[in-house]
Amino acid sequence: MKKILSFAALIVLFNSCQHATENNGDMNLSALNKLKAGNERFAEDSPVHPDETLKRKQELKKEQHPFAVVVSCSDSRVPPELIFDQGLGDLFIIRTAGNVIGTYEVGSIEYAVEHLHCKLVIVLGHQSCGAVKAFLESKGEKHQDHIQSIVDYIGSEQEVTSIVDSLKKNPLLAVKLNVKHGVKLLKNSTPVLKPLVDKAELNIIGAYYNLDNGKVSFEE
Ligand SMILES: [Zn+2]
C-alpha cells in the first residue's frame, strides 16, 4: 500500500513539475527572448497559453510584475497576449489605433517603467494597418471626427510627410516609419524615459507583425 501511495505521489509530483515547466519554462530568458519564443510558438500554431491558471490568478491578486510593455495597434487581429503567447500578469499593454502615442499613453508607460519596473518597451506596428492607411488616403482633407487626431499623429513625423507619395505605393514602409516615430518619441520623452534609455536601464524597440505568417520581427 505504501509503495502504491509513493508511486501516486510521484505521479502527482511529475505532473505538477510538468505543469510548472509549461507555465514557467522560459522564466530564465530575457524579456525580449521571452517575447520571441512566445511569438514563435504562436506562429507555429503551437501556443502553450501560459499563466492562465487559477493559481496564476491567485498569485496576481496583490501585485503584478509584467516583464514587458507593449504599445500596439487596437486592430483586432493583433492582440499582444495571443501573438506573444503570454498570459495573466505577463504584459503591460497600451493599445490605440495606429499605435499612436500621446500624453495618456506616455503616462501609462511611465507607470509601468517606474512602478512595475519594466525594462523593455516594444512599439508594435502591423501589416495592413487601417490607421496608417487612413493617413495615406487622407489627401490633405480633414476628418470631421476624432480620427483626425490619429491621422495628425502619423503625419507629424517629418520623415513620413516628406515622402508621402512614395509611401502610398509602399504602405509597409509607412507602418515601419510610424513605429520608428513612436520609438523616437519615447526615447526622447522626459523626465522619465529618456534618462533611463541614456543609462541603458530601459530598452525601447520597434517591431512589426506580419499578418500573413503571424511572425513578429524586431528592429534591434
Ligand atoms: Zn493598425
py3Dmol code that shows the C-alpha trace and the ligand (Angstrom):
import py3Dmol

protein = """\
ATOM      1  CA  MET A   1       0.000   0.000   0.000  1.00  0.00           C
ATOM      2  CA  LYS A   2       2.817   2.305   0.983  1.00  0.00           C
ATOM      3  CA  LYS A   3       4.521   1.636  -2.361  1.00  0.00           C
ATOM      4  CA  ILE A   4       1.325   2.409  -4.283  1.00  0.00           C
ATOM      5  CA  LEU A   5       0.909   5.689  -2.414  1.00  0.00           C
ATOM      6  CA  SER A   6       4.513   6.650  -3.111  1.00  0.00           C
ATOM      7  CA  PHE A   7       4.031   5.905  -6.779  1.00  0.00           C
ATOM      8  CA  ALA A   8       0.854   8.000  -6.835  1.00  0.00           C
ATOM      9  CA  ALA A   9       2.694  10.814  -5.073  1.00  0.00           C
ATOM     10  CA  LEU A  10       5.454  10.610  -7.678  1.00  0.00           C
ATOM     11  CA  ILE A  11       2.921  10.902 -10.487  1.00  0.00           C
ATOM     12  CA  VAL A  12       1.379  13.985  -8.834  1.00  0.00           C
ATOM     13  CA  LEU A  13       4.838  15.492  -8.408  1.00  0.00           C
ATOM     14  CA  PHE A  14       5.759  14.715 -12.009  1.00  0.00           C
ATOM     15  CA  ASN A  15       2.530  16.247 -13.306  1.00  0.00           C
ATOM     16  CA  SER A  16       2.930  19.400 -11.228  1.00  0.00           C
ATOM     17  CA  CYS A  17       6.536  19.791 -12.401  1.00  0.00           C
ATOM     18  CA  GLN A  18       5.456  19.337 -15.986  1.00  0.00           C
ATOM     19  CA  HIS A  19       2.765  21.971 -15.423  1.00  0.00           C
ATOM     20  CA  ALA A  20       5.322  24.334 -13.920  1.00  0.00           C
ATOM     21  CA  THR A  21       7.613  23.757 -16.883  1.00  0.00           C
ATOM     22  CA  GLU A  22       4.822  24.557 -19.301  1.00  0.00           C
ATOM     23  CA  ASN A  23       3.955  27.761 -17.495  1.00  0.00           C
ATOM     24  CA  ASN A  24       7.373  28.971 -16.464  1.00  0.00           C
ATOM     25  CA  GLY A  25       9.754  27.133 -18.733  1.00  0.00           C
ATOM     26  CA  ASP A  26      11.055  30.336 -20.241  1.00  0.00           C
ATOM     27  CA  MET A  27      11.313  32.267 -16.966  1.00  0.00           C
ATOM     28  CA  ASN A  28      15.075  32.488 -17.277  1.00  0.00           C
ATOM     29  CA  LEU A  29      15.003  34.013 -20.743  1.00  0.00           C
ATOM     30  CA  SER A  30      15.403  37.740 -21.118  1.00  0.00           C
ATOM     31  CA  ALA A  31      12.234  39.728 -21.670  1.00  0.00           C
ATOM     32  CA  LEU A  32      12.919  40.075 -25.397  1.00  0.00           C
ATOM     33  CA  ASN A  33      13.715  36.389 -25.772  1.00  0.00           C
ATOM     34  CA  LYS A  34      10.500  35.501 -23.963  1.00  0.00           C
ATOM     35  CA  LEU A  35       8.535  37.552 -26.486  1.00  0.00           C
ATOM     36  CA  LYS A  36      10.438  35.955 -29.376  1.00  0.00           C
ATOM     37  CA  ALA A  37       9.889  32.445 -28.031  1.00  0.00           C
ATOM     38  CA  GLY A  38       6.186  33.118 -27.445  1.00  0.00           C
ATOM     39  CA  ASN A  39       5.705  34.509 -30.939  1.00  0.00           C
ATOM     40  CA  GLU A  40       7.487  31.511 -32.396  1.00  0.00           C
ATOM     41  CA  ARG A  41       5.045  29.204 -30.602  1.00  0.00           C
ATOM     42  CA  PHE A  42       2.107  31.293 -31.854  1.00  0.00           C
ATOM     43  CA  ALA A  43       3.354  31.452 -35.461  1.00  0.00           C
ATOM     44  CA  GLU A  44       3.951  27.701 -35.478  1.00  0.00           C
ATOM     45  CA  ASP A  45       0.424  27.126 -34.199  1.00  0.00           C
ATOM     46  CA  SER A  46       1.700  25.521 -31.010  1.00  0.00           C
ATOM     47  CA  PRO A  47       0.874  28.034 -28.255  1.00  0.00           C
ATOM     48  CA  VAL A  48       1.040  26.834 -24.646  1.00  0.00           C
ATOM     49  CA  HIS A  49      -1.261  29.588 -23.297  1.00  0.00           C
ATOM     50  CA  PRO A  50       0.846  30.136 -20.174  1.00  0.00           C
ATOM     51  CA  ASP A  51      -0.259  31.824 -16.969  1.00  0.00           C
ATOM     52  CA  GLU A  52      -3.981  31.348 -17.379  1.00  0.00           C
ATOM     53  CA  THR A  53      -4.494  29.063 -14.394  1.00  0.00           C
ATOM     54  CA  LEU A  54      -6.448  29.678 -11.208  1.00  0.00           C
ATOM     55  CA  LYS A  55      -3.104  29.503  -9.372  1.00  0.00           C
ATOM     56  CA  ARG A  56      -1.761  32.332 -11.524  1.00  0.00           C
ATOM     57  CA  LYS A  57      -4.898  34.390 -10.843  1.00  0.00           C
ATOM     58  CA  GLN A  58      -4.369  33.927  -7.113  1.00  0.00           C
ATOM     59  CA  GLU A  59      -0.672  34.838  -7.347  1.00  0.00           C
ATOM     60  CA  LEU A  60      -1.572  38.118  -9.034  1.00  0.00           C
ATOM     61  CA  LYS A  61      -4.214  39.205  -6.532  1.00  0.00           C
ATOM     62  CA  LYS A  62      -1.878  41.512  -4.614  1.00  0.00           C
ATOM     63  CA  GLU A  63       0.645  42.648  -7.210  1.00  0.00           C
ATOM     64  CA  GLN A  64       1.775  42.428 -10.806  1.00  0.00           C
ATOM     65  CA  HIS A  65       5.226  42.112 -12.338  1.00  0.00           C
ATOM     66  CA  PRO A  66       4.770  42.272 -16.114  1.00  0.00           C
ATOM     67  CA  PHE A  67       8.065  41.653 -17.889  1.00  0.00           C
ATOM     68  CA  ALA A  68       7.467  43.984 -20.850  1.00  0.00           C
ATOM     69  CA  VAL A  69       5.385  46.903 -22.071  1.00  0.00           C
ATOM     70  CA  VAL A  70       3.799  46.536 -25.498  1.00  0.00           C
ATOM     71  CA  VAL A  71       2.389  49.545 -27.355  1.00  0.00           C
ATOM     72  CA  SER A  72       0.332  48.122 -30.178  1.00  0.00           C
ATOM     73  CA  CYS A  73      -2.486  48.940 -32.553  1.00  0.00           C
ATOM     74  CA  SER A  74      -6.073  48.326 -31.407  1.00  0.00           C
ATOM     75  CA  ASP A  75      -6.574  46.171 -34.508  1.00  0.00           C
ATOM     76  CA  SER A  76      -8.485  43.025 -33.524  1.00  0.00           C
ATOM     77  CA  ARG A  77      -6.019  40.851 -35.445  1.00  0.00           C
ATOM     78  CA  VAL A  78      -3.037  41.869 -33.320  1.00  0.00           C
ATOM     79  CA  PRO A  79      -3.771  41.064 -29.637  1.00  0.00           C
ATOM     80  CA  PRO A  80      -0.354  41.067 -27.882  1.00  0.00           C
ATOM     81  CA  GLU A  81      -1.152  38.340 -25.340  1.00  0.00           C
ATOM     82  CA  LEU A  82      -2.071  35.972 -28.167  1.00  0.00           C
ATOM     83  CA  ILE A  83       0.639  36.768 -30.701  1.00  0.00           C
ATOM     84  CA  PHE A  84       3.338  36.566 -27.984  1.00  0.00           C
ATOM     85  CA  ASP A  85       1.660  33.573 -26.304  1.00  0.00           C
ATOM     86  CA  GLN A  86       1.598  35.164 -22.844  1.00  0.00           C
ATOM     87  CA  GLY A  87      -0.965  35.181 -20.065  1.00  0.00           C
ATOM     88  CA  LEU A  88      -2.196  36.999 -16.993  1.00  0.00           C
ATOM     89  CA  GLY A  89       0.267  39.442 -15.459  1.00  0.00           C
ATOM     90  CA  ASP A  90       2.876  38.999 -18.215  1.00  0.00           C
ATOM     91  CA  LEU A  91       2.493  42.082 -20.404  1.00  0.00           C
ATOM     92  CA  PHE A  92       1.583  45.698 -19.703  1.00  0.00           C
ATOM     93  CA  ILE A  93      -0.285  46.725 -22.831  1.00  0.00           C
ATOM     94  CA  ILE A  94      -1.233  50.074 -24.334  1.00  0.00           C
ATOM     95  CA  ARG A  95      -3.379  49.914 -27.443  1.00  0.00           C
ATOM     96  CA  THR A  96      -4.532  52.717 -29.724  1.00  0.00           C
ATOM     97  CA  ALA A  97      -5.443  52.724 -33.409  1.00  0.00           C
ATOM     98  CA  GLY A  98      -2.166  53.083 -35.318  1.00  0.00           C
ATOM     99  CA  ASN A  99      -0.242  52.580 -32.032  1.00  0.00           C
ATOM    100  CA  VAL A 100      -0.258  56.349 -31.716  1.00  0.00           C
ATOM    101  CA  ILE A 101       1.328  57.715 -28.567  1.00  0.00           C
ATOM    102  CA  GLY A 102       0.091  60.799 -26.717  1.00  0.00           C
ATOM    103  CA  THR A 103       0.172  62.029 -23.144  1.00  0.00           C
ATOM    104  CA  TYR A 104      -2.062  59.306 -21.673  1.00  0.00           C
ATOM    105  CA  GLU A 105      -0.027  56.599 -23.351  1.00  0.00           C
ATOM    106  CA  VAL A 106       3.314  58.039 -22.177  1.00  0.00           C
ATOM    107  CA  GLY A 107       1.917  58.296 -18.637  1.00  0.00           C
ATOM    108  CA  SER A 108       0.855  54.643 -18.745  1.00  0.00           C
ATOM    109  CA  ILE A 109       4.305  53.595 -19.953  1.00  0.00           C
ATOM    110  CA  GLU A 110       5.969  55.701 -17.249  1.00  0.00           C
ATOM    111  CA  TYR A 111       3.839  53.922 -14.638  1.00  0.00           C
ATOM    112  CA  ALA A 112       4.914  50.508 -15.931  1.00  0.00           C
ATOM    113  CA  VAL A 113       8.571  51.532 -16.003  1.00  0.00           C
ATOM    114  CA  GLU A 114       8.753  53.460 -12.725  1.00  0.00           C
ATOM    115  CA  HIS A 115       6.401  51.452 -10.542  1.00  0.00           C
ATOM    116  CA  LEU A 116       6.314  47.990 -12.117  1.00  0.00           C
ATOM    117  CA  HIS A 117       9.995  48.087 -13.112  1.00  0.00           C
ATOM    118  CA  CYS A 118       9.527  47.035 -16.749  1.00  0.00           C
ATOM    119  CA  LYS A 119      12.826  47.316 -18.591  1.00  0.00           C
ATOM    120  CA  LEU A 120      11.578  46.645 -22.109  1.00  0.00           C
ATOM    121  CA  VAL A 121       9.082  48.612 -24.210  1.00  0.00           C
ATOM    122  CA  ILE A 122       8.004  47.331 -27.612  1.00  0.00           C
ATOM    123  CA  VAL A 123       6.261  49.590 -30.137  1.00  0.00           C
ATOM    124  CA  LEU A 124       4.442  47.178 -32.412  1.00  0.00           C
ATOM    125  CA  GLY A 125       3.116  48.065 -35.863  1.00  0.00           C
ATOM    126  CA  HIS A 126       1.462  45.650 -38.238  1.00  0.00           C
ATOM    127  CA  GLN A 127       0.742  44.824 -41.850  1.00  0.00           C
ATOM    128  CA  SER A 128      -2.386  46.447 -43.356  1.00  0.00           C
ATOM    129  CA  CYS A 129      -2.792  48.992 -40.564  1.00  0.00           C
ATOM    130  CA  GLY A 130      -6.067  50.878 -41.128  1.00  0.00           C
ATOM    131  CA  ALA A 131      -4.850  53.952 -39.250  1.00  0.00           C
ATOM    132  CA  VAL A 132      -1.762  54.281 -41.437  1.00  0.00           C
ATOM    133  CA  LYS A 133      -3.957  53.675 -44.479  1.00  0.00           C
ATOM    134  CA  ALA A 134      -6.317  56.466 -43.318  1.00  0.00           C
ATOM    135  CA  PHE A 135      -3.337  58.825 -43.200  1.00  0.00           C
ATOM    136  CA  LEU A 136      -2.060  57.801 -46.641  1.00  0.00           C
ATOM    137  CA  GLU A 137      -5.517  58.238 -48.177  1.00  0.00           C
ATOM    138  CA  SER A 138      -6.412  61.481 -46.435  1.00  0.00           C
ATOM    139  CA  LYS A 139      -5.150  63.635 -49.359  1.00  0.00           C
ATOM    140  CA  GLY A 140      -4.962  66.644 -47.131  1.00  0.00           C
ATOM    141  CA  GLU A 141      -8.687  66.511 -46.342  1.00  0.00           C
ATOM    142  CA  LYS A 142      -9.628  66.767 -42.688  1.00  0.00           C
ATOM    143  CA  HIS A 143     -11.789  64.185 -40.945  1.00  0.00           C
ATOM    144  CA  GLN A 144     -14.715  65.721 -39.090  1.00  0.00           C
ATOM    145  CA  ASP A 145     -14.330  63.295 -36.189  1.00  0.00           C
ATOM    146  CA  HIS A 146     -11.603  62.393 -33.709  1.00  0.00           C
ATOM    147  CA  ILE A 147      -9.931  60.083 -36.234  1.00  0.00           C
ATOM    148  CA  GLN A 148      -8.222  63.262 -37.429  1.00  0.00           C
ATOM    149  CA  SER A 149      -6.041  63.254 -34.292  1.00  0.00           C
ATOM    150  CA  ILE A 150      -4.720  59.801 -35.254  1.00  0.00           C
ATOM    151  CA  VAL A 151      -4.046  60.950 -38.822  1.00  0.00           C
ATOM    152  CA  ASP A 152      -2.328  64.076 -37.468  1.00  0.00           C
ATOM    153  CA  TYR A 153      -0.041  61.975 -35.245  1.00  0.00           C
ATOM    154  CA  ILE A 154       1.044  59.739 -38.132  1.00  0.00           C
ATOM    155  CA  GLY A 155       1.592  62.782 -40.339  1.00  0.00           C
ATOM    156  CA  SER A 156       3.510  64.688 -37.679  1.00  0.00           C
ATOM    157  CA  GLU A 157       6.720  62.811 -38.439  1.00  0.00           C
ATOM    158  CA  GLN A 158       8.761  64.767 -40.970  1.00  0.00           C
ATOM    159  CA  GLU A 159      10.225  61.586 -42.455  1.00  0.00           C
ATOM    160  CA  VAL A 160       6.700  60.354 -43.259  1.00  0.00           C
ATOM    161  CA  THR A 161       5.248  63.547 -44.700  1.00  0.00           C
ATOM    162  CA  SER A 162       8.273  64.240 -46.909  1.00  0.00           C
ATOM    163  CA  ILE A 163       7.807  61.010 -48.859  1.00  0.00           C
ATOM    164  CA  VAL A 164       4.059  60.536 -48.545  1.00  0.00           C
ATOM    165  CA  ASP A 165       3.520  59.978 -52.291  1.00  0.00           C
ATOM    166  CA  SER A 166       6.009  57.120 -52.438  1.00  0.00           C
ATOM    167  CA  LEU A 167       4.611  55.677 -49.203  1.00  0.00           C
ATOM    168  CA  LYS A 168       1.215  55.287 -50.901  1.00  0.00           C
ATOM    169  CA  LYS A 169       2.900  52.671 -53.089  1.00  0.00           C
ATOM    170  CA  ASN A 170       4.691  51.181 -50.099  1.00  0.00           C
ATOM    171  CA  PRO A 171       2.335  51.099 -47.074  1.00  0.00           C
ATOM    172  CA  LEU A 172       4.659  48.600 -45.344  1.00  0.00           C
ATOM    173  CA  LEU A 173       7.352  51.278 -45.164  1.00  0.00           C
ATOM    174  CA  ALA A 174       4.751  53.742 -43.856  1.00  0.00           C
ATOM    175  CA  VAL A 175       3.908  51.333 -40.999  1.00  0.00           C
ATOM    176  CA  LYS A 176       7.598  50.893 -40.187  1.00  0.00           C
ATOM    177  CA  LEU A 177       8.185  54.663 -40.203  1.00  0.00           C
ATOM    178  CA  ASN A 178       5.212  55.073 -37.860  1.00  0.00           C
ATOM    179  CA  VAL A 179       6.803  52.558 -35.477  1.00  0.00           C
ATOM    180  CA  LYS A 180      10.123  54.372 -35.749  1.00  0.00           C
ATOM    181  CA  HIS A 181       8.294  57.608 -34.928  1.00  0.00           C
ATOM    182  CA  GLY A 182       6.871  56.022 -31.738  1.00  0.00           C
ATOM    183  CA  VAL A 183      10.246  54.636 -30.661  1.00  0.00           C
ATOM    184  CA  LYS A 184      11.922  58.007 -31.220  1.00  0.00           C
ATOM    185  CA  LEU A 185       9.182  59.831 -29.328  1.00  0.00           C
ATOM    186  CA  LEU A 186       9.514  57.523 -26.312  1.00  0.00           C
ATOM    187  CA  LYS A 187      13.314  57.547 -26.318  1.00  0.00           C
ATOM    188  CA  ASN A 188      13.221  61.337 -26.133  1.00  0.00           C
ATOM    189  CA  SER A 189      10.440  61.528 -23.574  1.00  0.00           C
ATOM    190  CA  THR A 190      11.357  63.413 -20.418  1.00  0.00           C
ATOM    191  CA  PRO A 191      11.508  63.348 -17.462  1.00  0.00           C
ATOM    192  CA  VAL A 192      11.270  59.572 -17.051  1.00  0.00           C
ATOM    193  CA  LEU A 193      12.057  57.525 -20.156  1.00  0.00           C
ATOM    194  CA  LYS A 194      14.959  59.360 -21.812  1.00  0.00           C
ATOM    195  CA  PRO A 195      17.275  59.338 -18.766  1.00  0.00           C
ATOM    196  CA  LEU A 196      16.691  55.594 -18.320  1.00  0.00           C
ATOM    197  CA  VAL A 197      17.362  54.902 -22.011  1.00  0.00           C
ATOM    198  CA  ASP A 198      20.537  57.015 -21.817  1.00  0.00           C
ATOM    199  CA  LYS A 199      21.717  54.964 -18.824  1.00  0.00           C
ATOM    200  CA  ALA A 200      20.885  51.737 -20.699  1.00  0.00           C
ATOM    201  CA  GLU A 201      18.400  50.819 -17.978  1.00  0.00           C
ATOM    202  CA  LEU A 202      15.481  50.769 -20.400  1.00  0.00           C
ATOM    203  CA  ASN A 203      15.226  49.271 -23.853  1.00  0.00           C
ATOM    204  CA  ILE A 204      12.697  50.630 -26.373  1.00  0.00           C
ATOM    205  CA  ILE A 205      12.434  48.573 -29.539  1.00  0.00           C
ATOM    206  CA  GLY A 206      10.269  48.776 -32.649  1.00  0.00           C
ATOM    207  CA  ALA A 207       8.593  45.654 -34.003  1.00  0.00           C
ATOM    208  CA  TYR A 208       6.400  44.632 -36.918  1.00  0.00           C
ATOM    209  CA  TYR A 209       3.693  41.975 -37.067  1.00  0.00           C
ATOM    210  CA  ASN A 210       3.173  40.126 -40.333  1.00  0.00           C
ATOM    211  CA  LEU A 211      -0.480  39.130 -40.790  1.00  0.00           C
ATOM    212  CA  ASP A 212       0.436  36.547 -43.429  1.00  0.00           C
ATOM    213  CA  ASN A 213       2.561  34.301 -41.220  1.00  0.00           C
ATOM    214  CA  GLY A 214       1.908  35.534 -37.664  1.00  0.00           C
ATOM    215  CA  LYS A 215       5.546  36.416 -37.140  1.00  0.00           C
ATOM    216  CA  VAL A 216       6.894  39.471 -35.338  1.00  0.00           C
ATOM    217  CA  SER A 217      10.198  40.936 -36.496  1.00  0.00           C
ATOM    218  CA  PHE A 218      12.127  43.189 -34.121  1.00  0.00           C
ATOM    219  CA  GLU A 219      14.263  46.152 -35.085  1.00  0.00           C
ATOM    220  CA  GLU A 220      17.303  45.824 -32.872  1.00  0.00           C
TER     221      GLU A 220
END
"""
ligand_1 = """\
1
ZN
Zn -3.411 49.101 -37.109
"""
view = py3Dmol.view(width=600, height=400)
view.addModel(protein, "pdb")
view.setStyle({"model": 0}, {"cartoon": {"style": "trace"}})
view.addModel(ligand_1, "xyz")
view.setStyle({"model": 1}, {"stick": {}})
view.zoomTo()
view.show()
